[in-house]
């Protein structure tokens, strides 16, 4: 799967979802937020991830959790 925000390919970290154009796993953003870090802290630590990418991933997660996405039905 490849789109402008998330990339999942077998040749990049064995298919782990990463922010497109990077090798930064999407789960790292969630782990930082769970640990109490601010979004800016994450972005400072991973400068290859853009603010817009991080915001889009969080928006998608919110949609899935709220049940407003076709992915939530899967």
N, C-alpha and C positions, 0 to 999 in steps of 0.2 A: 504494500500500500504506500502510495506517495501522494501527498498533497502539499500545499504551500506551508503548512505548519508542522505536520508530523510525517516522518518517513519511517517505513518498516521494510527493510530489505535484508535478505539472508547474509549479504556480504558486509553489513554494518552491524557490529555487535550481535551477530547471530540472529537478527530479526527483531531485536528489542526495539520498541518504538522510541525514536529519537526526534529531537527538534530538527526539522529539515535543514540541510546544509551544515549540520554539526554531527558530533558523535556524543552528544549529551542526551542521556536517556530522560524521557519525559517524567519518569517516576522520581528522578532527583528533585524536580521542582516540588512535587507533593511532599517528599521527605523533608525538604527544607522548611516548607510551611508547617508541617506537623511538628517540627522541632522548635517552632516559634520564630523562625527567621522571617524577616520582611521580604517582600518581592525584590526590593532593591538590593538586599544582601545576596540573594540568589543571582541576580543579574550581574552584580559585581564579581561574583565568583565564576560565572560562566559568560564572559563577554561575547561569545559567539551566538548566544541566544538573544534575540531582540525582545524588547518589551512587548511589542505587538504579538509575537509568537506566544509568549508566556500568558498574556491576557486571553488570547484565543483558546489556548489549551484549558485554562481555567473556566472559560465560558462554556466550552464543550463538556467539561466534567460536570458543571452545574446543570446543564441541560439533561445529561444522562441521569444524574441523581434525582432531578425533579421529575423525570419521566416524560420529558418533552422532546425526546429524540427518537428517531427510528431505531437507533442502536440500542436503546433501553429495552425495546421489545424483544431483541434477539436473545 
